[in-house]
Amino acid sequence: MPNLMETFIAEYGTSNDLRAVKSPLRICPIGAHSDYQGGRVTGMTLDASVDMVYAPREDNYVQIQSLDFPDKEIFSYGHELEYIPGFWGTYIRGAVKALQQDYVLKVGLNAVVSGKLPIGGLSSSAAVTTAYLMALCDVNDIQVSKMGIIMYSHWVETEFIGLKNGILDQSANVLSMDNQLMVMDCLTNEYEMINKGESIKDFEVIVVYSGISKSLIGTDFNNRVDESRVAGWLLLELAGLPLPTLEDVKLRDVPIEVYEEYKDQLPERFRKRAAHFYTEQARVLKGAEAWAKGDIEEFGQLMFESGYSSFYQQETGIAEMKTIFDILKDAEGVYGARPSGAGFRGAVIGLIDPAYKESIKAQIDAIYPVKYPEIKDKYEVNFCVTEDGARFVDVEELI
């Protein structure tokens, strides 16, 4: 397959002003399904990334070629840009519309973009949107802070596309630093970068792609968001506290004492959603302490607990990902694992002892394709290390 540079030259010719951005995929070890409730989350980024080379144009047209999808996206800033379900070009359209809320874009760009792992569960959508936003700001000499990039990217997901997620994906993608754990408070947007303890054992990140990729639009993801809001609203009502509109309810605003006193009066579905949130928040705090101490075993155990709660309290898992999770839970050399992303497709991630890489992969290969032969040629097992978040790089780094 041609690389980014070769494709750029073939599509657009040579350029004396070629630039590049690397936007890593992210994992959330602990804190799942908490961001949209104003909770605390953790994140880190991988050496697998969405990479893009680009150059400014002399007009206001945008041309994007993907190495992973057919068709080329081309439009001018003056076009009415609409959301097209299932089209990979949706994210560059959303990035342009997000920036046009506050800026006049005049300089277009030519670009070629590619990702390095299967789509689904590692927030490639946030990664590619960040890459687009950074490139658009760069060629138009627009100065936007990291938090600004996060909020524009979040607008693309929530307002342009219609997904009711929080800012976990964008925050991890933009803020993460190698060897550090990002802890983000999604209520205040304050964050902390926690250095890993000096005594921490060597680890790598296993990414087991289930073979299931689909948009979260049309899954039960948005339903889970609404159910969490209803749980919070019911707790406030039971406690006789002021009731905001349902859209404004966040479980983070409901004191844990209220949850403990009234949880048994909640219908089962909503009791489970609340239980996941409050126990997950406790795991985030414990996980941050374990990371700082260098206790990878404790950190990993909290990941397992988070995964179990995501499956059985938040009820977001699919059978294929539960199978992968169970394999990793029983495999020697796995410190911890959990479903990545929303849980309705994509990958299961884990922290593993590198000495056991081959045996862990062998156990997955012996069970998963036998149980799901229809996707035996689609699933993948990859091993990654952590890396800094989204950044501009030399073009030569992507060749």
C-alpha positions as CSV (number, residue, x, y, z in Angstrom):
1,M,0.0,0.0,0.0
2,P,1.3,3.5,-0.8
3,N,2.3,5.5,2.2
4,L,1.1,9.0,3.2
5,M,3.8,10.8,1.3
6,E,3.5,8.7,-1.9
7,T,-0.2,9.2,-1.9
8,F,0.0,12.9,-1.3
9,I,2.4,13.4,-4.2
10,A,0.3,11.2,-6.5
11,E,-2.9,13.2,-5.6
12,Y,-1.6,16.7,-5.3
13,G,1.9,16.9,-6.6
14,T,5.0,18.0,-4.6
15,S,4.8,20.7,-2.0
16,N,7.4,23.0,-0.4
17,D,5.2,23.4,2.6
18,L,4.3,19.9,3.6
19,R,3.3,19.5,7.3
20,A,2.3,16.6,9.5
21,V,0.2,15.8,12.6
22,K,0.1,12.6,14.7
23,S,-3.1,12.0,16.7
24,P,-2.9,8.9,18.9
25,L,-5.6,6.5,19.8
26,R,-6.6,6.5,23.4
27,I,-7.6,4.0,26.1
28,C,-9.5,4.7,29.3
29,P,-8.2,2.2,31.9
30,I,-10.7,3.2,34.6
31,G,-13.6,5.7,34.5
32,A,-15.8,4.3,31.7
33,H,-19.3,5.8,31.2
34,S,-18.6,8.6,33.7
35,D,-17.7,11.5,31.5
36,Y,-21.2,12.3,30.4
37,Q,-22.3,12.3,34.0
38,G,-19.7,14.8,35.0
39,G,-17.5,12.2,36.7
40,R,-13.7,11.7,36.9
41,V,-12.0,9.6,34.2
42,T,-8.5,8.3,33.3
43,G,-6.8,8.1,30.0
44,M,-3.6,7.5,28.1
45,T,-2.6,7.4,24.5
46,L,-0.9,4.7,22.4
47,D,1.8,4.5,19.8
48,A,-1.0,3.6,17.4
49,S,-2.4,6.8,15.8
50,V,-4.2,8.6,13.1
51,D,-1.5,10.3,11.0
52,M,-2.0,13.1,8.5
53,V,0.2,15.0,6.0
54,Y,-1.1,18.2,4.7
55,A,-0.3,21.4,2.9
56,P,-2.0,24.8,2.7
57,R,-3.8,25.7,-0.6
58,E,-4.0,29.0,-2.3
59,D,-7.9,28.9,-2.2
60,N,-10.5,28.0,0.3
61,Y,-11.0,24.4,-0.8
62,V,-10.4,21.3,1.4
63,Q,-9.4,18.0,-0.2
64,I,-8.9,14.9,1.9
65,Q,-7.8,11.5,0.7
66,S,-7.9,8.5,3.1
67,L,-5.7,5.5,2.9
68,D,-8.4,3.5,4.7
69,F,-11.6,4.4,2.9
70,P,-12.6,4.9,-0.7
71,D,-13.6,8.3,-2.2
72,K,-12.1,11.7,-1.7
73,E,-13.7,14.4,0.3
74,I,-13.7,17.9,-1.4
75,F,-15.6,21.1,-0.6
76,S,-15.0,24.8,-0.1
77,Y,-15.6,26.7,3.2
78,G,-18.6,28.3,1.5
79,H,-20.5,25.1,1.0
80,E,-23.3,24.0,3.3
81,L,-21.8,21.1,5.1
82,E,-24.2,18.4,6.2
83,Y,-23.7,15.3,8.3
84,I,-23.7,12.2,6.2
85,P,-24.3,9.0,8.3
86,G,-21.5,6.4,7.7
87,F,-19.3,8.6,5.6
88,W,-15.7,9.0,6.8
89,G,-15.6,12.6,5.6
90,T,-18.2,13.6,8.2
91,Y,-15.4,14.5,10.7
92,I,-13.6,17.0,8.5
93,R,-17.0,18.6,7.8
94,G,-17.7,18.8,11.5
95,A,-14.3,20.2,12.3
96,V,-14.8,23.0,9.7
97,K,-18.3,23.8,11.1
98,A,-17.0,23.8,14.7
99,L,-14.3,26.4,13.9
100,Q,-16.6,28.5,11.8
101,Q,-18.6,29.3,14.9
102,D,-15.8,31.5,16.0
103,Y,-13.4,32.1,13.1
104,V,-13.4,32.9,9.4
105,L,-11.5,30.1,7.6
106,K,-9.8,31.4,4.4
107,V,-7.0,29.0,3.7
108,G,-7.8,25.5,2.5
109,L,-5.7,22.4,2.6
110,N,-4.8,19.2,0.7
111,A,-4.3,16.2,3.0
112,V,-3.9,12.5,3.2
113,V,-4.9,10.7,6.4
114,S,-4.6,7.2,7.7
115,G,-5.0,5.1,10.9
116,K,-2.9,2.2,12.1
117,L,-5.4,0.0,14.0
118,P,-8.9,-1.2,13.2
119,I,-11.7,1.3,13.8
120,G,-13.8,1.0,16.9
121,G,-13.3,1.3,20.6
122,L,-10.2,3.4,20.7
123,S,-11.9,6.6,19.7
124,S,-10.4,7.0,16.2
125,S,-13.2,9.5,15.7
126,A,-11.8,11.8,18.3
127,A,-8.3,11.2,17.0
128,V,-9.1,12.1,13.4
129,T,-11.2,15.1,14.5
130,T,-8.3,16.5,16.5
131,A,-5.9,16.0,13.6
132,Y,-8.3,18.0,11.3
133,L,-8.8,20.8,13.8
134,M,-5.1,21.1,14.4
135,A,-4.3,21.2,10.7
136,L,-7.1,23.7,9.9
137,C,-6.0,26.0,12.7
138,D,-2.4,25.7,11.5
139,V,-2.9,26.7,7.9
140,N,-5.2,29.5,9.0
141,D,-2.9,30.9,11.7
142,I,-5.6,30.4,14.4
143,Q,-4.3,30.0,18.0
144,V,-6.5,27.6,19.9
145,S,-5.6,26.1,23.4
146,K,-5.6,22.4,24.1
147,M,-8.9,22.8,25.9
148,G,-10.3,24.7,23.0
149,I,-9.4,21.8,20.6
150,I,-11.1,19.4,23.1
151,M,-14.3,21.4,23.2
152,Y,-14.4,21.9,19.4
153,S,-13.9,18.2,18.9
154,H,-16.6,17.4,21.5
155,W,-19.0,19.7,19.6
156,V,-18.4,17.7,16.4
157,E,-19.4,14.4,18.2
158,T,-22.4,15.8,20.1
159,E,-23.9,18.6,18.1
160,F,-22.9,17.7,14.5
161,I,-23.1,13.9,14.7
162,G,-25.6,13.5,17.6
163,L,-23.7,11.3,20.1
164,K,-24.4,12.0,23.8
165,N,-20.9,11.4,25.0
166,G,-18.6,13.3,27.3
167,I,-15.2,14.7,26.9
168,L,-13.1,11.6,27.9
169,D,-12.1,10.7,24.3
170,Q,-11.0,14.2,23.3
171,S,-9.3,14.9,26.6
172,A,-7.2,11.8,26.6
173,N,-6.3,12.2,22.9
174,V,-5.1,15.8,23.4
175,L,-3.7,15.9,26.9
176,S,-2.0,12.6,27.5
177,M,1.7,12.3,28.0
178,D,3.9,9.2,27.9
179,N,4.4,7.5,31.3
180,Q,1.7,9.5,32.9
181,L,-2.0,8.8,33.7
182,M,-4.4,11.6,32.8
183,V,-7.1,12.1,35.4
184,M,-9.8,14.5,34.1
185,D,-12.7,15.9,36.2
186,C,-15.4,16.2,33.6
187,L,-17.5,18.5,35.7
188,T,-14.9,21.2,36.1
189,N,-12.6,20.3,33.1
190,E,-9.7,20.3,35.5
191,Y,-7.1,17.6,35.0
192,E,-4.0,16.1,36.6
193,M,-1.1,14.3,35.0
194,I,0.1,11.6,37.4
195,N,3.6,10.2,36.9
196,K,3.8,6.4,37.1
197,G,5.5,5.1,40.3
198,E,9.2,4.4,39.9
199,S,8.8,0.8,41.0
200,I,6.1,0.0,38.4
201,K,6.7,-3.2,36.5
202,D,7.1,-3.2,32.7
203,F,3.8,-3.4,30.8
204,E,2.4,-3.1,27.4
205,V,-1.1,-2.5,26.2
206,I,-2.9,-5.3,24.5
207,V,-5.7,-4.3,22.1
208,V,-8.0,-7.1,21.0
209,Y,-10.2,-5.9,18.2
210,S,-13.4,-7.9,18.2
211,G,-14.1,-7.7,14.5
212,I,-17.2,-5.8,15.2
213,S,-17.2,-2.2,13.9
214,K,-20.2,0.0,13.7
215,S,-21.2,3.6,14.5
216,L,-22.5,4.2,18.0
217,I,-25.5,6.0,16.4
218,G,-28.2,3.3,16.4
219,T,-26.8,1.3,19.3
220,D,-28.1,1.6,22.9
221,F,-25.3,4.0,23.9
222,N,-27.5,7.1,23.9
223,N,-30.1,5.1,25.8
224,R,-27.6,4.4,28.5
225,V,-26.8,8.1,28.8
226,D,-30.5,8.9,29.3
227,E,-30.9,6.1,31.8
228,S,-28.1,7.5,33.9
229,R,-29.8,10.9,33.8
230,V,-33.1,9.3,34.9
231,A,-31.3,7.5,37.8
232,G,-29.9,10.9,39.0
233,W,-33.3,12.6,38.6
234,L,-35.1,9.9,40.6
235,L,-32.5,10.1,43.4
236,L,-33.0,13.8,43.6
237,E,-36.8,13.4,43.7
238,L,-36.6,10.7,46.4
239,A,-34.4,13.0,48.5
240,G,-36.7,16.0,48.1
241,L,-34.0,18.0,46.4
242,P,-34.5,20.6,43.7
243,L,-35.1,19.0,40.3
244,P,-33.4,20.4,37.2
245,T,-34.5,19.4,33.7
246,L,-33.6,15.9,32.8
247,E,-31.1,17.1,30.2
248,D,-29.2,18.9,33.0
249,V,-29.1,16.0,35.5
250,K,-25.7,14.5,36.2
251,L,-25.1,11.8,38.7
252,R,-22.0,13.7,39.8
253,D,-24.3,16.4,41.2
254,V,-26.1,13.8,43.4
255,P,-24.3,13.4,46.7
256,I,-23.2,9.8,47.3
257,E,-25.0,9.9,50.7
258,V,-28.2,10.4,48.7
259,Y,-27.4,7.5,46.5
260,E,-26.6,5.2,49.5
261,E,-29.9,6.2,51.3
262,Y,-32.3,5.8,48.4
263,K,-30.6,3.4,45.9
264,D,-32.8,0.5,47.0
265,Q,-35.9,2.4,46.0
266,L,-34.7,2.8,42.4
267,P,-36.1,0.5,39.7
268,E,-33.5,-2.2,38.9
269,R,-32.3,-0.7,35.6
270,F,-31.7,2.7,37.1
271,R,-30.2,1.3,40.3
272,K,-27.6,-0.5,38.1
273,R,-26.7,2.7,36.2
274,A,-26.2,4.6,39.4
275,A,-24.2,1.7,41.0
276,H,-21.8,1.7,38.1
277,F,-21.2,5.4,38.3
278,Y,-20.5,5.6,42.1
279,T,-18.4,2.5,42.2
280,E,-16.5,3.6,39.1
281,Q,-15.7,7.0,40.7
282,A,-14.2,5.2,43.7
283,R,-12.1,3.0,41.3
284,V,-10.8,6.1,39.6
285,L,-9.4,7.5,42.9
286,K,-8.0,4.2,43.9
287,G,-6.5,3.7,40.5
288,A,-4.7,7.1,40.6
289,E,-3.2,6.2,43.9
290,A,-2.1,2.7,42.6
291,W,-0.5,4.3,39.5
292,A,1.4,6.8,41.6
293,K,2.7,4.0,43.9
294,G,3.7,1.9,40.9
295,D,1.3,-0.9,41.9
296,I,0.4,-2.3,38.5
297,E,-1.4,-5.3,40.0
298,E,-3.8,-3.2,42.0
299,F,-4.3,-0.9,39.1
300,G,-5.1,-3.9,36.9
301,Q,-7.5,-5.4,39.4
302,L,-9.4,-2.1,39.3
303,M,-9.5,-2.4,35.5
304,F,-11.1,-5.8,35.8
305,E,-13.7,-4.5,38.2
306,S,-14.4,-1.6,35.9
307,G,-14.9,-4.0,33.0
308,Y,-17.2,-6.2,35.0
309,S,-19.3,-3.2,36.1
310,S,-19.5,-1.9,32.5
311,F,-20.8,-5.2,31.3
312,Y,-23.2,-6.0,34.1
313,Q,-24.1,-2.7,35.8
314,Q,-24.0,-0.3,32.9
315,E,-25.0,-3.2,30.6
316,T,-23.0,-2.0,27.6
317,G,-21.3,-5.1,26.4
318,I,-21.8,-7.4,23.5
319,A,-21.2,-11.2,23.7
320,E,-18.0,-11.1,21.6
321,M,-16.3,-8.6,23.8
322,K,-17.4,-10.4,27.0
323,T,-15.7,-13.5,25.6
324,I,-12.4,-11.6,25.0
325,F,-12.7,-10.1,28.5
326,D,-13.1,-13.5,30.1
327,I,-10.1,-14.9,28.2
328,L,-7.9,-12.0,29.4
329,K,-9.2,-12.3,32.9
330,D,-8.1,-15.9,33.1
331,A,-4.8,-15.5,31.2
332,E,-1.5,-15.5,33.1
333,G,0.4,-12.2,32.5
334,V,-2.6,-9.9,32.2
335,Y,-2.6,-7.3,34.9
336,G,-6.0,-5.9,34.0
337,A,-8.5,-5.6,31.2
338,R,-11.8,-3.9,30.3
339,P,-13.9,-3.2,27.2
340,S,-12.7,-0.1,25.4
341,G,-15.0,2.8,24.5
342,A,-18.7,2.5,24.7
343,G,-18.7,-1.4,24.7
344,F,-21.1,-1.9,21.8
345,R,-18.3,-2.7,19.3
346,G,-14.6,-2.4,18.9
347,A,-11.9,-3.6,21.2
348,V,-11.0,-5.0,24.7
349,I,-7.9,-3.5,26.1
350,G,-5.6,-4.7,28.8
351,L,-2.3,-4.1,30.5
352,I,0.0,-7.1,30.2
353,D,3.4,-8.4,31.2
354,P,5.4,-8.3,27.9
355,A,7.0,-11.7,28.7
356,Y,3.5,-13.3,28.2
357,K,2.6,-11.7,24.9
358,E,2.8,-14.9,22.9
359,S,0.9,-17.1,25.3
360,I,-1.8,-14.5,25.8
361,K,-2.3,-14.2,22.0
362,A,-2.3,-18.0,21.7
363,Q,-5.1,-18.3,24.2
364,I,-7.2,-15.8,22.3
365,D,-6.5,-17.5,19.0
366,A,-7.5,-20.8,20.5
367,I,-10.9,-19.7,21.7
368,Y,-12.3,-16.6,20.0
369,P,-12.3,-17.6,16.3
370,V,-13.7,-21.0,17.2
371,K,-16.6,-19.5,19.1
372,Y,-17.2,-16.8,16.5
373,P,-16.1,-18.3,13.1
374,E,-18.0,-15.7,11.2
375,I,-15.4,-13.1,12.2
376,K,-12.4,-15.3,12.4
377,D,-10.7,-13.2,9.6
378,K,-11.7,-9.9,11.1
379,Y,-10.5,-9.9,14.7
380,E,-6.9,-8.8,15.5
381,V,-4.6,-8.9,18.5
382,N,-2.2,-5.9,18.7
383,F,0.4,-4.9,21.3
384,C,1.1,-1.2,21.9
385,V,3.1,1.1,24.2
386,T,2.0,4.5,25.6
387,E,3.0,7.7,23.9
388,D,2.4,11.4,24.0
389,G,-1.0,12.8,22.9
390,A,-1.8,14.7,19.6
391,R,1.1,16.8,18.3
392,F,2.7,18.2,15.2
393,V,5.6,16.1,13.9
394,D,8.2,16.2,11.2
395,V,6.9,14.8,8.0
396,E,9.8,12.3,7.9
397,E,8.4,10.7,11.1
398,L,5.4,9.4,9.2
399,I,7.3,8.0,6.2
